[in-house]
């Protein structure tokens, strides 16, 4: 199986040492994205969980596009939430990005803290 490590020049700035994605065969493993501004890895967008979820999804879409994939090819996602009281608000934003009849499989995990003080992080497994 061919394995390609992908770092995008125009992708969201990385907050740690990782590839934006790794393509293994016909699968794309996308590193968890943070609600940071695309060109400033240390600056969270302002606002609450809704705004942070939108920014994470925008960053994920940028990575998908840079890897010649899209949201309709997402197979599985993991959502990491610092505060589970944000679950319903996050779900409303998250669901708005997908066809309601073609949602990816998903796990949502409660965590005590995330990098750069984020409230949410999401990663994907997608097809290519």
N, C-alpha and C positions, 0 to 999 in steps of 0.2 A: 504494500500500500504506500502510495506517495504521501508524504507529509510536508506541507508548506507552512512556514511561519510568516505571518503577514503583519507588517507594520505600515500603516498608511501615513503618507506625508501630509495629507489634508484631513486626516481623521482627528477625533478629539485628542487633546494632549493627554498623555499617559500620566497617571499619578504614582506609578510604581514600575519596576522593571518587568514588563510582560509584552507579548505580542498583542496587537488589537484582536487578532483571530488566528486560529490554526485550522488549515484545511487538511483533513485526513480522508482520503478517498472522496466519497460524495457528500461528506459532512463538513460543516463549518462550525467550529466552537468559538463563540465570541466572548471575550473577556467581559466581566461585569463592568458596566458603565456607571459613572457617578453623575450627579446633577451639577456638574461644573460647566462653566462657559467653554465653548469649543477651543478657544485660543488662550485660556487661562486655567491651568489645572489646579490652581490653589483657590480659585474664587467660586464659591457656590452661588447659584442664582438666588435672587431674593424671592421670598415668598414661602408658602407652606408646602405640604406634601403634594398638593395638586401641581404646583409649579415645578417642584423637584421631579415628579413623575414624568411630566411632559418633557423636561430637559433630558432625563435619562433616555426616554424613548427616542428623542431627536438624535442623541449621540449614538444610540444603537442603530438607528436607520442610516446614519452616516457610515458606520462601519459596514453594515449590510451592503449598501450601495457600492462602497469601495471594494467589496469582495464579489461584486456581481451577483448579489442575492437580494432578497426583499422580505418584508414582513410576511407575505403569503407563503414563504418557504420555511418559516420558523416552526420547528417540531416541538421544542421543549424550552421552557424558560424557568429560571429561578429568581424569585423576588426576595430580597433581604430587607426587612423592615426593623427599624429601631423601636418604633412604638406601634403596637398592634391596634391601638385606638385609631390609627390612620388607615386601617385595612379597607374599610368601605370607600373612603375618598380615593385611595390609590386605585382600587378596583375599577371605579367609574372611569378614571382617566385611562388606565391600562387597557380596558376593554374597548375604548373608543378608537384604538389603533388597529383593531382586528375585525375581520368579518365575524359576526356573532355566531355563525354556523361553522366556522373553521378556526376555532381558538386552539392555540398550542396546548399541549399538556404542560402542567406547571406545578411547582412546589413553592410555597411561601414560608420563609424561615424568619423567626424572631431573633434578633441579635442585640447585643448590648451597645455596640458602637460600630461605626463605619469610618473609613478613611475620609479625611478632610471635613469631618463633622457632618457628613451627609445623613439624611433620614432614610434614604432608600438606595439600593443598588440592584440592578437587574442584569442577568447574563442570559445568553441564548445558545441553543444548538439549532442549526438550520441546515437545509439542503442547499446544494450549489447547482 
